Amino acid sequence: MSLRRLNVGVAGLGRAFTLMVPTFVADPRIRLVAAADPRQEATARFAAEFGARAHDSVESLCADPAIDVVYVATPHGLHAAHVAAAAAQGKHVLVEKPMAVTLAECRAMNDAVDRAGVRMVVGHSHGFDAPIARTREIIASGVYGAVKMIHAQYYTDFLYRLRRPEELDTEQGGGVVFSQAAHQVDIVRLLGGGEVTRVRALTGNWDPARPTEGAYAALLTFAGGAFASLVYSGYGRFDGDSLCGGISELGMRKDPRDYGASRKRLAPIRSSAAEAAAKAARNYGGAAEVAAPGRAQTDDVMHQHFGLVVVSCERADLRPLPEGVLICRDDAQVMETLPMTQIPRKEVIDELYAAVVDGVPPLHDGRWGMATLEVCLAMLASAREQRDVALHAQVAVSDRPSA
């Protein structure tokens, strides 16, 4: 039997697409057939590279009869409209995290795909990473008892990477809570049972030139009694990858000489317009494009990760790492190494393909994505109002497909 290939149309050729290109190109289940983006240099490059069609709007892209799946990688605030446009044309959807910027938008997106009878997967998030999935399997086996506590911590230079103005505006989905907590929350929800009942958080907004949240700390309580602490800073000083063997978030060995590169790149830029232009130049099709490395380009590759994660079960601590899962038992530490793949983020395509071709309900569907966003919004509300925030739109891991 020949392999069915999914024809993918891309809405938005920015940084998210750049990071997914190696996946789309390497996976034989995917064919890139069309794209839409306001930057003509990006769509021209896409058309030439993939022999594909360039559309002048997302609505036109969604109406393209050759497309099976629309990959929505537009700015956060546009996700709801673009998912609705795709669903209205009977297209399945892969939408980048965060799913949206409000719960009302999430509900509208879920209603749209339900009415159309199409599938939606929310990702990429680092909850897809193989070491996280394996940790989830170990927890589900019950061999080490119930999860009691989770700690997730990461320090990066996120806030000082080149940004468009809306990426520094919380009201438009900017800042680290929308863009980075979406990763951590997805991870700890998968490992802690899924249903967060209560959130208490503080956020840091410490640079007037970057007027949005650059750091947070949060305590999440789960329905089963476990709790999780989340810490993140995007202020570009301590490097959290040093706690993961010097392996970057993308699974590559880091060069220590690159420390501080984002701040140095930003230093000579004097306006938000100039910064947005500099970012566009480094994106797909730009004059200074920075491509994401493919697996075939280097042998020094491990699994992607999102910093330090430790899960404390009744009889062991579990630590997902770029090379696998470290199991710390009472009597010994055991490293369970996981095989590497030549397709980065292959797990995203696995879930999408199973949903579209085999009819398997996706783990990261719209209701799961909405529950993750609800936690992120609760973190912002808790910090703003200095109170615990109760949650009401959560989804249990037990209701999700097996890893």
N, C-alpha and C positions, 0 to 999 in steps of 0.2 A: 504494500500500500504506500503510495507517495505521501510525503509530508505536506499537510496543508500549511500554506503560508498566509499570515495575516498582513493585509495591506494597510499600512499605517500612514495617516496624515498628521502632520505636526502643526499645532497652533502655538507659535512662539519659538523663535530660534535663538533664545538667550542662553544664559549660563546653564540652566537646568537641562536644556537640550544638548549642550556641549558635553555635559557629564554622562548623558545617556547614549550619545552617538556610538561609542565603542560597543555598547550592548546591542543596539539595533543592527550594527554592521556585522557583528560576529555571530549573532544568533540566526541560524537558518530558518527559523520559524517566522521571521519578520522581514517584510519588504517595505522600504520607505518609498512612497509613491507621490506625495504632495506635501506642500507646506504653505503657511501664511505667516507673514511677519511685516511690520511697518518698514523695516530696513530693506531696501531693494538690493543692497549688496549681499545680504544674507540669503534672500530667496533666489537670487541669481546664482550664488555659489551652490545652494542646495540643488537647484535644477540641473546644473552642470555636473555636480558630483554624483547624483543618484539617477540621472535621466528621468527626473520627476517633474511634476507640474508645480508652478508657482501661482498661488491665488492672491488676489488683492484684498481679501477679507477672510475672517474666520468663518463667516456665514457661507461664503462661496466654497471654502474648503469643505465644510460639513456637508454641503450638497453634492460633492463630487461622488458619482456613483461607484468609482473604483475603490473607495475607501471602506475598510471594515471597522477600523478603530481610529478614533481621534485622540492623539496625545495632547492634552491641554497643559501647556507649559508657559502660559501667559502670566502677567502679574496677578498676585493673589486676589485682588479685588475684582478681577474679570472672570474668575473661574466659574462662578454661578451662571453667568450669561452664556459662556462658551460651552459649558456642559449641557445646558438647556438646548442650545443650537444643535449640538451633535446628536443628542437624544431625539430631537424632533425629526431628524433625518434618518433615524433608525441606526445610528452608529453606536458601537460600544465605545467606552471611554476609559482612558488611563489619565488621571488628573494628578498633577503634582501636589505635594503637601505645601502648606496647610490646605485642607480641602476648600476652605473659604475663610472669610473673616467674621462671619456672624452665623449663629445657629439657624436663623431664618433662611439664610442662603443655603445652608446644608439641607434643610428640609425641602426647599424648592428643588434642589438638585436630585435628591432621592425620589421625590415625587415625579420628576421628569423622566428619570431612567425607569422607574416602575411603570409609568404609563406607556412608555415605548417598548417595554419588554427587553431592554438591553442591559448589559453588564457594565458596572463601573468599578474600577480598582483605584484606590488612593495610594499613590506612591510615586517616586521612591521615598521611603524613610528607612532608617537603619534598623527598624524592626524586621526588615526582610533579610538581614545579614545571616549567613549560615551559622555562625557561632551562637547568635541569639536563638535561632530556630532549634539548634541542638540543645541549648540550655532549656528551652521550653519542653522539649521531648523528655529530658532527664527529670524535670519537675513533674511532668504528667505521669511518668512511670511510677512515682510514689516511693522509689527506693530510698530516698533521703528525707522523706516526710514532707510536711507542708512548708510552704514559704512563710517566713516570719518577717523578714526585713530585706529591703533592697536599697542599695546606694548607687547612684549614678552621678558621675562628675566629669566635666570636660572644660578645658580652658583653650581657647583658640584666638585667632585674630579677626574674627568674623566682622566686627564693627568697623574695621579699618580697610576692608576690601572695598574696591570701588563700588559705589552705590548710585542708583537713580534717586531722585528726591523722595518718591513714595516709600522707598525702602528704609528711610530714616523717619518715617511718619507712622506712629503706632495706629492712628485712626484708619490708615490705608493698609494695615497689615504688615507694617515695618517693624524692625527691632527683633531681638533674639527670642522673645517669647513665641511669636508666630512662626519664625523661620527655624529656630533651633530647638526650642522645647518640644516642637512637634515630633522630633526624632526621639528625644529622651522619654517623653510621655508614652509614645507608641511602644518603646522598649519595655518600660516598667509595667505598663498595662498588660502586655503579652505575658510577662513573667510573674505578675502579681495577682492574676485572676481576672483582670479586665475592668471590673466594676469599682471605680473610685467613688467613695461616698462623700468625702470631705477634703477640701484643699485649704492650706494656709501657706502664704507666700510673701516674700519681699522681693522687690526689684531694684536694680541700680541703674540710674540715669546720670552719669557723672561727667560727661563731656558736652558742654554747650554747643560745640561744633557738630556733634552727632546726636541730635536731640530726641533720642528714643532709648528704650531699654537696652542696655549693653550687658546686663548680668541679672541673675535671679538665683534665689534659693527657695525651695518649696518642700513642704511635707504633705504627702498624699496618704490617705487612709483608705484601705480596700474593704469591700464588703465581707471578705473572709477573715478579717482581723489583721492581715499583714499591713505594713506601712512602708513607704518609700521616701527617701530623701533625694532631691535633685539639686545639683549645683552646676551653674554654667557661668562662664565669663567669656565675653568676646572682645576684651580690651587689649589683647595682643601682647601680653607680657609672658607670664608662665606658659609653657607649651605643654598641654595635656598629653600630647603624643609621646612625651618622655616616659609616661606611665604605661605605654603600650609598646615598649621596645623600640621607640623611634620610628614606628610605622605610622604613616599618615592616615587620615580618615579614608582616603581612597585606596589604602592597602599597599602603598609604595614606601620604600625606604627613604627617609628624609635626609637632606643634606644640611648639616648644622649651619653652614654658611648662609642659608636662606632665612635665618632668624631675623625678624623685623622687616622683611621685604615689603609687606603690605603698607606699613606706616611710611617707609621710605618712598614707595611709589605714590602715595597720597600727598606727601609733604609739599611738593611744588604746585599743586592744584589749588586755584584761588576762588573758584565759584562752583555752585552745584551744577550749572550747565556744562562747565568744563569737565567735571567729574563724570557726569552722565555720558558725555562724548567719549571720554577715555575708556569708560566701561564698554560702550558699544564697540569701540575699536578693538578691544580684546575678546569680544564675543565672536560667535560663529560668523564667518564671512567678513569680519572686520580687518582693517589694515594691519593690526597688531594681534591677530587672533592667537589665543593660547588654547591649544587643544588638550583635551583630557587624554592621558596615555592609555593605550589599549594593552591588553594582557600580553599580546605577542611581542610588544616592544621591549619587554624586560623580563628577566627570569626571577628577579627579586620582588615577587609579588605575594601578598598575603590577603586574607579576607578584609573587607572594609569594616570599619568600626566607628563607634561614637564615644570614645574615651573609656574611662574606668567604670565598670559595672560589676558589682558584687551582690550575689543573691544568697542570703542566709536562710537555709532550710533547717529543719529540726535536727538533722544529723550530718550536715555538710554545708560548706560554703562553695558556691559555684561562681567562677569568674570567666565569662566569655572573653576571648583574646583574639588578635588577628590570626593566630595559627590554630585555634581550636577552643577547647573549654578546659580550664584548670579546675579540678575537683579536689577540694580540701576536706578530707575526712578526718575522723578522730585519730586514725592510725597512720595516715600517709597522705601525701599530695600526689595526685595522678593527673598527668596531662593527656587529654584525649585530643589528638591531632586530627584535624579535618582535612580532607583532600581539597586542593585548590582547583579552580576552574579557569579555563581560558576565556570565559565570557564574564566580564564584570557585571554585577547586578542581575545575573541570570535568574535569580529567584523572583524578580519582578515579572519577567516574561513567563516563567513557570506558572505563576498565579494567574496572569492575564490569559495565557493560552488555555489553561484548564477551564477557566470561566467561560471563554468565548467558544472554544471548540468542543469541550467535553461536558459543558453545562455544570461544572463544579462551582458551588457558591464560593466566591472569594473571601479569604480571611479579612483583607483590608477593603471591605466594601464601604458604601457610603455611610452606613450606620456606625461602623467602627471608626471611620474618619471623623464623623460628627462627634462621637464620644471623646476622641482625642482632642478635637478643637474645644469642646466644652471644658476640659481640664485646663487648656491654655488660657481660655477666657476667664476661668475662675482664678487662675494665678494672677492675672492683671487686676481683677476685681478685688481679690484679697489684699494685694499690695496697696491698692488705691484706698480701700475702705478700712484697712487694718482689722480684718475679721476673718473668721472661718467662712468658707463658702460651701454650701451643700450642692450636690450634683443630682441630676434627674434624667439624663439622657445616655446613661452608660450601657455597655454591652459586655456580657460575660465571655471569657475565653472559652468556657464550656459550650457555648453556642456557636463557636467558630470551627471551621474545618481544621483537621489535624495538620501539623507542620509536615 
